[in-house]
Amino acid sequence: MRREIVHVGAEQLIYEIRQIVGVAHEIAKLGKDIKWENIGDPVEKGLKIEPWMKKIITGLTSEDKSYGYADSQGVPAVRKFLADMANSRDGAKAAADDIIFFNGLGDAVAKIFGFLKREARIIGPSPAYSTHSSAEAAHSGYEHLTYKLDPDNSWLPDLEDLRNKVRYNDSIAGILLINPDNPTGIVYSRELLQEIVDIAAEYDLFIIADETYCNVVFPGVEFTYINEVAGRVPAISMKSVSKEYPWPGARCGWLEVYNRGEDEEFNTYVLSLINAKRLEVCSTTLPQLSIPPIMGDKRYLEHIRVQSETLAARAAEAYSVMKDIEGVQVILPQGALYFTVLFEEGVLNERQKLEIPEPDIRAFIEGITAGSALDKRFVYYLLGVEGICVVPLTGFCSALKGFRFTLLETDDKKRTGIYTAIADRVKEFLASSK
Ligand SMILES: Cc1ncc(COP(=O)(O)O)c(C=O)c1O
């Protein structure tokens, strides 16, 4: 090329949750049946969409308005519905114009980081949901800035670490948090959220709260929305229909912007996100139209309750299978769709392996594990032996080693088999070379 055309952040665009799929497909070609435990798609794992929701969506497909463009920010009546929902809580308020629809939160993340001034950094949790960490890193051209989630403190954020990084790095303009968190499943208490907001207030930062899983909170766990504690701090909440209905294929997510009026710079930034959406015309119309009739239906709350209870029971199942394994640490999730297993410091080495009976699969796995991160090594061997596809924790912008699998398998027998096989293989792997 006459000019270099590759963006300075291009090599940061790594999404391990999907990357591992390529390896799994190679193993499938060699005859292994793959159990997909890498991605948070409940539909892929056999979840049946509620017939009453399908009926509403089917009804919408027979209305002409579903086939047109929507307003760039989203259908006004739907934005009003969502603003009313947000405003039913005590706290910072949103107007319909503070709601901005995107083609899934993946699209929103790309815009949020893509239209942020290059020198302005967002600090986020580690382990991190990699769409955020990769997009932030790609936007800045540097490694993503992170604060620690501490496994020795139930995966809660190390606020000392966060405060110090914010204090000594004045390029930090915002704090990202994910609540309930992916991958750890932890839910932030009101006090903790308040402390994060206080740090933001002290250093004149804005907050991005990814609340994708706000309706996937396990029984007995109290959930606090960011607008309940934001006070006057500029904040963006991210929400989506992907994990709730669930309808990830709708590609329908939205931002709720709070306290736009409190800061001119923040307001201008939000306007740039809206303008970016205008260039694209709009986001998907039909899924937006489904929100008031579905989320406003009295059956919705019951749906959310049952779904969360089911996931909580599976989390408890996974916990009981994993909790006594020597060399790993597990924390019972409080929400979301995932379970994370952490290898204790020093238990992994590059000699550990699992016996793979099929010579071609063994050769393939031995080839790709050379030089890879030690948790990825386990993940590859697990794929080779059991065909179980999980995601290494080092793929979540983390120096900690471990892996994440989902709580989504609907077939009880199959799920118990998967969890037991994972536990057995962890033990075997760790024992193969101490
Ligand atoms: C924390 C978090 N944020 C955002 C997303 C993206 O969701 P969407 O389907 O709306 O793009 C996901 C998907 O897994 C997620 O886990």
The ligand as an SDF file (V2000), in Angstrom:
LIG
                    3D

 16 16  0  0  0  0  0  0  0  0999 V2000
  -21.4450   -7.2540   29.8140 C   0  0  0  0  0  0  0  0  0  0  0  0
  -21.9610   -7.2860   28.4150 C   0  0  0  0  0  0  0  0  0  0  0  0
  -22.1860   -6.1370   27.7670 N   0  0  0  0  0  0  0  0  0  0  0  0
  -22.6460   -6.1120   26.5130 C   0  0  0  0  0  0  0  0  0  0  0  0
  -22.8950   -7.2700   25.8190 C   0  0  0  0  0  0  0  0  0  0  0  0
  -23.3450   -7.1890   24.3840 C   0  0  0  0  0  0  0  0  0  0  0  0
  -24.6760   -7.3970   24.2770 O   0  0  0  0  0  0  0  0  0  0  0  0
  -25.4470   -7.1490   22.8900 P   0  0  0  0  0  0  0  0  0  0  0  0
  -25.9940   -8.4720   22.5040 O   0  0  0  0  0  0  0  0  0  0  0  0
  -26.4950   -6.1450   23.2250 O   0  0  0  0  0  0  0  0  0  0  0  0
  -24.4560   -6.6240   21.8960 O   0  0  0  0  0  0  0  0  0  0  0  0
  -22.6630   -8.5000   26.4400 C   0  0  0  0  0  0  0  0  0  0  0  0
  -22.8650   -9.7670   25.7100 C   0  0  0  0  0  0  0  0  0  0  0  0
  -22.5250  -10.8270   26.1150 O   0  0  0  0  0  0  0  0  0  0  0  0
  -22.1820   -8.5080   27.7600 C   0  0  0  0  0  0  0  0  0  0  0  0
  -21.9180   -9.6510   28.4050 O   0  0  0  0  0  0  0  0  0  0  0  0
  1  2  1  0
  2  3  1  0
  2 15  2  0
  3  4  2  0
  4  5  1  0
  5  6  1  0
  5 12  2  0
  6  7  1  0
  7  8  1  0
  8  9  2  0
  8 10  1  0
  8 11  1  0
 12 13  1  0
 12 15  1  0
 13 14  2  0
 15 16  1  0
M  END
$$$$
